[in-house]
Amino acid sequence: MNQVNKTPLEFRQLVPDLRAQLEEFFLELHSNQDEKFFHPHPFTPEAADEICRRVGRDLYYSALADNKILGYGILRGWDEGFETPSLGIAIHPQARGLLLGAALMHFLHAAARQRGAQRIRLTVYKENYVARRLFSKLGYEYEDSGSDKLVGFLDLGRRKATHEAE
């Protein structure tokens, strides 16, 4: 995957047609032991099926190239009645270093803003320096949760969006 790929990158909402690709992606995350830092749900075929079939306000997206999932992003909490969605992302181990994480985050920010969200929250392990650096560059401000995690918030108001193309 480190070779030049001429297939366009696309962001797609996860639907039943992408179940097999999501299962494969989850298997790669599990094989890479990525559950250490990212575990919003189990990385099982059953979870992939549920995500691809779900109906509700929460959003589950994929970043694909050549019909292979390279990134996975979620905005959830709306279905449970929260006004501020929680964001999470995971990038395929072989796609890291391609700036895909930032692109997926910008896309999720736009999706949340389009849904009317005023801000986004996320949690990140204190020892996950790569993710913390990305989230800080994107404008997240952290609160210490008193545990091994930080809670980050991003204000989605237009005045804060100067670094994004409108």
Secondary structure by P-SEA (a helix, b strand, c coil): cccccccbbbbbcccccaaaaaaaaaaaaaaaccccccccccccaaaaaaaaaccccbbbbbbcccccccbbbbbccccccccbbbbbbcccccccccaaaaaaaaaaaaaaaaaccccccccccccaaaaaaaaaaabbbbbcccccbbbbbbcccccccccccc
